[in-house]
Structures are given as structure tokens and as C-alpha cells.
């Protein structure tokens, strides 16, 4: 996903790996994975906002860790990268600058949601 693009996209290589799990598309694996990611991401972004507002840096780090691999698996690479960066910064519980990290995660998360929704509902 190109952070500068007005239309966020998911990484084609990651999507190809998911398509390989269901080559003929009969089981709708890609769509099902994207639907699960979408609903999970919506919940996680709300939780991130809540934990950030409460100054819970460790909780933000844990959420970033959880979100990192699922984002990468669907090709939301900018989100996965942002998660890795925030996880490293917040794992010691330091709250200074937490608002900016949370807002950055939410912004990238919303871009990922936009890309997923564009694939699910063209």
C-alpha cells in the first residue's frame, strides 16, 4: 500500500499468497479473510483510541503487536510497518508522544480499511 496514493491498495504479493490457498476461488478464502480482517480492524482501532486516550502505552504496544501480522498477511504493509514502529517505541510503557503514535495507527488503519472495503465492495 503506497502511503502517498489517494487510493490505498493492498500488496499484490500478499493477496497472491492468500489466493494460492484457494486457487479456484470456490471457498472464497480471500473474501473471507478480508471480511474477518475488516471487522477485527474496526474493533482494534476503537480499542486503540480508548487505550490511547487513557494513556495506556503498554496496551497500545500489545494491540500494535497483534495487528502487525494480520495487517501484513492481507497486504496492508504500511499499517504493519507503523505497528512495528509503535510496538518498539511503546513496549517499555513510556507514554510521552503516545497520542501521535495512536493517531498514526488509526490513520493507517483507516487507509487499510478503505483498501479492504474497495476490494470487498468494488
C-alpha positions in Angstrom: 0.0 0.0 0.0 1.5 3.3 -1.0 1.1 5.9 1.7 1.1 8.7 -0.8 -1.6 7.2 -3.0 -5.1 8.8 -2.9 -6.5 5.3 -3.3 -4.8 2.9 -0.8 -4.1 -0.6 -2.1 -3.1 -3.8 -0.6 0.1 -5.5 -1.6 -0.4 -7.8 -4.5 2.1 -10.4 -3.4 0.3 -10.8 -0.1 -3.0 -11.1 -1.9 -1.5 -13.7 -4.3 -0.4 -15.8 -1.3 -4.0 -15.8 0.0 -5.3 -16.7 -3.4 -3.0 -19.7 -3.5 -4.9 -21.1 -0.6 -8.0 -21.3 -2.7 -6.8 -21.4 -6.4 -10.2 -21.9 -8.0 -11.9 -19.4 -5.6 -14.5 -22.0 -4.7 -14.2 -21.4 -1.0 -14.0 -17.6 -1.1 -10.9 -17.7 1.1 -9.7 -14.2 0.1 -13.0 -12.6 0.7 -13.5 -14.4 4.0 -10.0 -13.4 5.2 -10.6 -9.8 4.2 -14.0 -9.7 5.9 -12.5 -11.0 9.2 -9.7 -8.5 8.9 -12.1 -5.7 8.3 -14.3 -6.5 11.3 -11.3 -7.1 13.6 -9.6 -3.9 12.5 -12.7 -1.8 13.2 -12.7 -3.2 16.8 -9.0 -2.8 17.2 -9.0 0.8 16.0 -11.7 1.7 18.6 -9.7 0.0 21.3 -6.5 1.8 20.3 -8.3 5.1 20.5 -9.7 4.2 24.0 -6.3 2.9 25.3 -4.5 5.9 23.9 -6.9 8.3 25.5 -6.3 6.6 28.8 -2.5 6.8 28.3 -2.1 3.1 28.3 1.2 2.8 26.3 1.7 -1.0 27.1 -1.9 -1.8 25.9 -1.2 0.2 22.7 2.1 -1.8 22.2 0.2 -5.0 22.6 -2.5 -4.0 20.2 0.1 -2.9 17.7 1.8 -6.3 18.1 -1.4 -8.2 17.4 -2.4 -6.0 14.5 1.1 -6.2 12.8 1.0 -9.7 11.5 -2.7 -9.7 10.4 -2.1 -6.4 8.5 0.9 -7.9 6.8 -0.9 -11.1 5.9 -3.6 -9.2 3.9 -1.1 -6.8 2.3 -1.7 -3.7 4.5 2.1 -3.2 4.6 2.1 0.5 5.7 -0.1 -0.4 8.6 2.1 -3.4 9.5 5.2 -1.2 9.4 3.6 1.5 11.6 2.5 -1.2 14.0 6.1 -2.5 14.3 7.4 1.0 14.9 4.8 1.8 17.6 5.3 -1.6 19.3 9.1 -0.9 19.6 8.5 2.6 21.0 5.8 1.7 23.5 6.8 -1.7 24.8 8.6 0.0 27.8 5.3 1.7 28.8 6.5 5.3 28.1 3.5 7.5 27.4 5.3 10.6 26.0 4.2 11.0 22.4 1.6 8.3 22.7 -1.2 10.4 21.1 0.8 10.8 17.9 1.5 7.1 17.7 -2.1 6.2 18.3 -3.3 8.8 15.7 -0.7 7.4 13.2 -2.0 3.9 13.8 -5.6 5.0 13.4 -4.8 6.9 10.2 -3.0 3.9 8.6 -5.7 1.6 9.9 -8.4 3.7 8.2 -6.4 3.6 5.0 -6.2 -0.1 5.2 -10.0 -0.3 5.8 -10.5 1.8 2.7 -8.4 -0.6 0.7 -10.1 -3.7 2.1 -13.5 -2.3 1.5 -12.7 -1.3 -2.0 -11.8 -5.0 -2.7 -14.8 -6.3 -0.9 -17.3 -3.9 -2.4 -16.0 -2.7 -5.7 
